[in-house]
Amino acid sequence: MLPSNPLNSPERALSSLSNTYLNILAEPDRAILQSAAAHATIQPLLGSAVGLSLGLLAATRVHSVRITTLQSLRQHANIMVMHSSSLGRRLGSMELWHGLPTTNRVPFLSRLWVANTHWTDAVTYLGFGINGLGLGYLSGSQSGKLTAQHTMIRDPEAWKRIEMAFSKLKVRALRHELQLKPHRGVDESDVRNSQDKLRAQALGLERACCSEGGLCVPNEYLAGKESSSVWLETLALAGMCCIAVVNTSVIFKHWGW
């Protein structure tokens, strides 16, 4: 039997309802949910760690290249004039030789700001670290979602049972919210707003379960991820990739690899 009077706290009520409906499922179905939740939680963390490590590694490489370039510029900062002899050129079948030296002016490099400071190091490490962290988190989040979805839809019969249980859970949550509303003076718009609010709360049931020590269920995968949010996350990932590529190409083009 379902609890007829959940606790007054919304999070505790949702946690109690989720645990009730999870107990309805069989042990293999709960194992599938636990595996999907593990993939959806661990892969973003691993992606963030890998992305941050690669970003710091790239920042270290850029820092070493910049130090080497600056030291080379300081060694040749006092060169003003460079003399060189032309080896000649071939015009048709004749080879013309020019033995006279040519003079090439070198810019006065000592006037340029070529010093390496703590601010440049901080900006380099911070920029590459943030780009790597963002790319790693978004990549891990996308891979975790795909893995969780594949884990749950691998068995069609189990997927139907899980989806049915979650549908009942959403209906029970909506009924509980409507019971908290006063019976008089409630128009249709308030009821629709309440239902929309509760659908969002049901989709965010994983956070409520985790906060109360219950089982963390990836409910947003069970309910089906909205296509708009998937497109937004994909665009964010593409934007982070573009930022990382532009930053890397500009720095490497300026300082050399």
C-alpha positions in Angstrom: 0.0 0.0 0.0 1.1 3.5 -0.7 1.5 6.0 2.2 -1.6 8.1 2.4 -0.1 10.9 4.4 3.5 11.8 3.4 5.6 14.1 5.5 5.0 17.8 5.2 8.5 18.6 3.8 8.4 18.4 0.0 11.8 16.8 -0.3 11.1 14.3 2.4 7.7 13.5 0.8 9.3 13.0 -2.7 12.0 10.9 -1.1 9.4 8.7 0.7 7.4 8.4 -2.5 10.5 7.5 -4.6 11.6 4.8 -2.1 8.1 3.4 -2.1 7.9 3.0 -5.8 11.5 1.7 -6.0 10.5 -1.0 -3.6 7.7 -2.0 -6.0 10.3 -2.8 -8.6 12.0 -6.1 -8.7 15.7 -6.5 -7.7 17.0 -6.7 -11.4 15.1 -3.4 -12.2 16.6 -1.7 -9.2 20.1 -3.0 -10.2 19.6 -1.4 -13.6 18.6 1.9 -12.0 21.7 1.8 -9.7 24.0 1.1 -12.7 22.5 3.9 -14.7 22.8 6.3 -11.8 26.4 5.3 -11.3 27.2 6.0 -14.9 25.4 9.4 -14.8 27.3 10.4 -11.7 30.8 9.1 -12.1 31.5 9.9 -15.8 31.1 13.7 -15.4 33.5 13.6 -12.5 36.0 11.6 -14.5 35.6 13.8 -17.5 36.2 16.9 -15.3 39.4 15.4 -13.8 40.7 14.4 -17.2 39.9 17.7 -18.8 41.4 19.7 -16.0 44.6 17.6 -16.2 44.9 18.1 -19.9 44.3 21.8 -19.6 47.0 22.2 -16.9 49.4 20.1 -19.1 48.8 22.4 -22.1 49.3 25.4 -19.9 52.6 24.0 -18.6 53.7 23.4 -22.2 52.7 27.0 -23.2 54.5 28.4 -20.2 57.8 26.5 -21.0 57.6 27.6 -24.7 57.0 31.2 -23.6 60.0 31.2 -21.2 62.3 29.8 -23.9 61.2 32.4 -26.4 61.6 35.3 -24.0 65.1 34.1 -23.0 66.0 33.9 -26.7 64.7 37.4 -27.3 66.7 38.8 -24.3 69.9 37.3 -25.7 69.5 39.0 -29.0 67.9 42.2 -27.7 71.1 44.4 -28.4 71.5 43.3 -32.1 70.8 46.4 -34.3 72.3 45.5 -37.7 72.8 42.1 -39.4 75.2 41.8 -42.4 74.8 38.9 -44.9 76.1 38.1 -48.4 73.9 37.1 -51.2 74.8 33.8 -52.9 73.4 34.9 -56.2 70.4 34.2 -58.4 69.8 32.5 -61.7 68.3 34.6 -64.6 67.5 32.3 -67.5 70.7 30.5 -68.4 73.0 33.0 -66.7 73.9 33.0 -63.0 74.5 36.4 -61.5 76.6 36.7 -58.4 76.3 39.5 -56.0 79.3 39.6 -53.6 78.3 42.8 -51.9 76.9 42.4 -48.4 73.4 43.5 -47.6 72.3 45.2 -44.4 69.1 44.3 -42.6 67.7 46.3 -39.8 66.6 44.4 -36.7 63.9 46.0 -34.4 65.0 47.2 -31.1 63.6 44.4 -29.0 64.6 45.8 -25.6 61.8 48.3 -25.9 59.2 45.6 -26.2 57.4 44.2 -23.1 58.7 40.7 -23.2 58.9 40.1 -19.4 57.2 37.0 -17.9 55.1 37.9 -14.8 52.9 36.1 -12.4 49.9 37.6 -14.0 50.6 36.0 -17.4 51.2 32.7 -15.7 47.9 33.0 -13.8 45.9 33.9 -16.9 47.5 31.0 -18.8 46.8 28.4 -16.2 43.4 29.8 -15.4 42.3 29.9 -19.0 43.4 26.5 -20.0 42.2 25.0 -16.7 38.7 26.5 -17.1 38.5 25.4 -20.7 39.7 21.9 -19.9 37.3 21.6 -16.9 34.3 22.7 -18.9 35.1 20.5 -21.9 35.7 17.5 -19.6 32.5 18.0 -17.6 30.3 18.5 -20.6 31.9 15.5 -22.4 31.5 13.3 -19.3 27.9 14.5 -18.8 26.9 13.7 -22.4 28.7 10.3 -22.3 27.1 9.5 -18.9 23.6 10.3 -20.2 24.0 8.2 -23.3 25.5 5.3 -21.2 22.6 5.6 -18.7 20.0 5.6 -21.4 21.6 2.6 -23.1 21.8 0.7 -19.8 18.1 1.2 -19.1 16.7 0.5 -22.6 18.8 -2.6 -23.1 16.1 -4.7 -21.6 12.7 -3.5 -23.2 10.6 -5.3 -20.6 12.5 -3.8 -17.7 12.3 -0.4 -19.3 8.6 -0.7 -19.5 8.3 -1.6 -15.8 10.6 1.2 -14.8 8.7 3.7 -17.0 5.4 2.6 -15.6 6.6 2.9 -12.0 7.9 6.4 -12.6 4.7 7.4 -14.3 2.8 6.3 -11.2 5.2 8.2 -9.1 4.6 11.4 -11.0 0.8 11.0 -10.7 1.1 10.3 -7.0 3.3 13.4 -6.6 0.8 15.5 -8.5 -2.1 14.2 -6.3 -0.1 15.0 -3.2 0.5 18.6 -4.3 -3.1 19.1 -5.3 -4.2 17.9 -1.8 -2.1 20.7 -0.3 -4.0 23.3 -2.3 -7.1 24.8 -0.8 -10.3 23.4 -2.2 -11.9 26.8 -2.6 -10.8 29.8 -4.6 -8.5 27.9 -6.9 -8.9 28.6 -10.6 -7.7 26.5 -13.5 -4.6 28.5 -14.1 -3.3 27.9 -10.6 -3.9 24.2 -11.0 -1.9 24.1 -14.3 0.9 26.1 -12.7 0.9 23.7 -9.8 1.1 20.7 -12.2 3.9 22.3 -14.2 5.8 22.9 -10.9 5.3 19.4 -9.8 6.5 17.9 -13.1 9.7 19.8 -12.6 9.9 18.6 -9.0 9.3 15.0 -10.2 12.1 15.3 -12.8 14.4 16.7 -10.1 13.6 13.8 -7.7 17.2 12.5 -7.8 18.4 15.6 -5.9 15.7 15.2 -3.3 16.5 11.5 -2.8 20.2 12.2 -2.5 19.7 14.9 0.0 17.7 12.6 2.2 20.1 9.7 1.9 17.8 7.7 -0.4 18.6 6.0 -3.7 19.8 8.4 -6.3 17.7 7.6 -9.4 18.4 9.4 -12.7 14.7 10.4 -13.1 15.4 12.9 -15.9 16.4 9.9 -18.0 13.4 7.9 -17.0 11.1 10.7 -17.9 12.9 11.5 -21.1 15.2 14.4 -21.6 13.7 17.4 -23.3 15.2 17.9 -26.7 15.7 21.6 -26.1 18.0 21.0 -23.1 19.9 18.4 -25.1 20.5 21.0 -27.9 21.5 23.6 -25.4 24.1 21.3 -23.8 25.4 20.3 -27.3 25.7 24.0 -28.2 27.5 24.7 -25.0 29.9 21.8 -25.6 30.6 23.1 -29.2 31.2 26.6 -27.8 33.7 25.4 -25.3 35.5 23.4 -28.0 35.7 26.5 -30.2 37.0 28.6 -27.3 39.7 26.0 -26.5 40.7 25.7 -30.1 40.9 29.5 -30.7 42.9 30.0 -27.5 45.3 27.2 -28.3 45.8 28.2 -31.9 46.4 31.9 -31.1 48.9 31.1 -28.3 50.8 28.4 -30.3 50.9 30.6 -33.4 52.3 33.5 -31.5 54.9 31.6 -29.4 55.4 28.5 -31.5 55.3 24.9 -30.4 
